[in-house]
Amino acid sequence: MIDVKIEQRIVVKFHMKLGKTATETYNLLKQVYGNECLSRPRVFEWFKRFQDGREGVEDDSRSGRPSTSKTDENIEKVGNLVRSDRRLSIRAIAESIGIDKECVRQILHENFNMRKVCAKLVPKILTFEQLEARKNICIDTLNAIAKDSDLLEKVITCDESWFFTYDPETKRQSMHWKSPTSPRAKKRK
């Protein structure tokens, strides 16, 4: 199957050899291809190239460094990093390996079939250590009030309050990489 752009370039070359003008060629292409038609400047550019003696309708090869980031070695490095910490961001992986972020994204999505998912945060469910820490803070506060009954009168109040509380991670911070074969997250009850 021929690419639509290549097909249109063949038509441009054919019309040029028939002696049509670039404007006539563009109008006919617009009539036939509609929204998929090459832009007017591209039609005129290819028309001029064929007038100057060009025979090929393929794109010219472009200079520049070929992409070498998606090597087997880098794919393995990305896989090892993600397996060691599934919460790493694409940017963190790219910086640690030293390759482009888009290349890391392609490796994760295409090679490992991984998607970023959010773990549901249920603040009511605390670990044993968190429950113990809360209990100890309450006991310490009650003991301090028992020793000094005027303790609450010594607290200075003003129009601003500062509280230091347990700050659970945000939904974005709890995101991790998951492949289709990864086990489901266990919900605590």
N, C-alpha and C positions, 0 to 999 in steps of 0.2 A: 504494500500500500504506500503510495507516494504522499509525502507531507504536503499540506495545502499550500505552504509558502513556496516549496519547490515547484509544485504544479503551476502556480501563478507566474513564477519566473520563466517557466517554459513557454507559457502563453505570451509573456512580454517579448521573449526572444522571437517567437513565431510572428507576432505583429510587427516587430521591428524589421524582420526580413521581408514582410509583405509591403513595407513602405508606409505603414500607419504612423501617426504621430504618438508621442507619449501621452498627450491629453486624451486622444481617442482610445488608446489602450487602457488608460486608467478608468475612463467612463464605462467601457465594456466590462472590465473586471469588477467594477462596483455593481454593475447590473447583474452579473452572474453570481458573484460571491457574497454580495451584501455586506454584513458586518464582519465577515472573515477576510475581507479584501485587504491587500497590502495598503499601507498609507500612501498618499500621493507622493511624498518625497522618496519613498522606497521604490515606487514604480519608476519615477524619473531617474533615480540612481541606477537601477538595473538596466533601464533602457539605454542610458549613456554607456554603461559598461559593455553592453552587447554591440553598440555602435562602434566602440573603440576596439572591437575585435575579440572580446572575451567569448569563449565557447561554453565553459562550464556554468552550471546553475547552482552548484553547491556553495556553501559558505566558505570564506577564506579561513585558513587555519590562523588561530590567534596566538600571539606571543604571550609569554607569561609562564610562571612556574606552575607545573602540574600539581594537583592536589596529592599530597603524600601523607596526609594525617590519618587516613582511614586504613592503616596497615593492620596486619594480624597482631602485631606486638601491641599497638595502641588499643585495639579491641580487647585484648586480654587484660591490659592495665585497667581499662574502664570497668570491665567485668569484676576484677578483683576489688577495686575501690568500692563499687556499689554493693558487693557482697559483704564487705567489711563494715560499711555504714550506709544503710539504705536511705538515710535522711539527707545525704549530701545533695546540694543543688548542682545544676548543670555547670554553673559558673565555677563553683568550688572544684569540681572534677576537672574542668578545662584548665584551671590555673595550676592544679597540682601536677597534671600530666604535661601541660605546655602545648595544648592543641586548641583549635578553634571551638567555640561553644556550639556552633551549628553542627560541627563534625561529631561532637559528643552526643548531641541530641539525636542525630541520625543513627549513631551506634546503639544508643539505648533503645530507640524505637524500632529500628529495622533489624539489628543483629540479635538483640536480647528480647524483643517484643515486650518492653517494659513501659508502663505508664505511671505517672505520679498520682498517687491517691492520698486522700486525707483520712487520717484515723479520727474516729469520733471521740471527742473529749467529753467525758462524763465526770464533772467535778464532784459529784456525790460519792464516787467510788475512790477512796483513798487507800494507799498502801498501808501496811501495818506500821511502818516507820513514821509515816505522816500522821496517822492516828495517835501514835505514842507521843510524838512531838507536841501535838495539840493538847493532849491530856496533861503533859508535863508543864506546859506554859500555864494552863488553867490552875493546876495545883500550886505552882509557884506564886501566882497572883493571889490566890486565896490565902496561902500561908503568910504572904506579906501583909495582907489586910488584917489577918488575925493578930499578927504581932503589933501592928500599928493601926488602930482603929481610925485615926485621922488621916490615913494615907490618901484617901480620895479627895480630902479637902486641900491637900498639898498639890494636887494636879492643877496646872495652870491652863486655863482655857482662853481661847481668843477666837477671832472670826475665821481662822484657818485651822484645819485639822490635818495632821500627818499620821498616817497609819502604815505600818510595815506589815504586809500580809503575804501569804503564799501566793505567788504569781504563776498559775499554770501556764504551760506553753500554749501559744496561739494555734489556731487551726493550721496556719501556714507552716509553723515550726514543727508540727506533728506529722507533716506529709512525708511519705517514704515511697521508694520505688518498689513496684510490684509487678511480677510477671504472671502470666496466666496459670502457671503451675505453682505459684506461691500459696501457702496455706492461708485460709481466712483468718482474720484477726479475731481473737477470742474476746467476747464481751463478758464483763464481770457482772454478776448479779448480786 
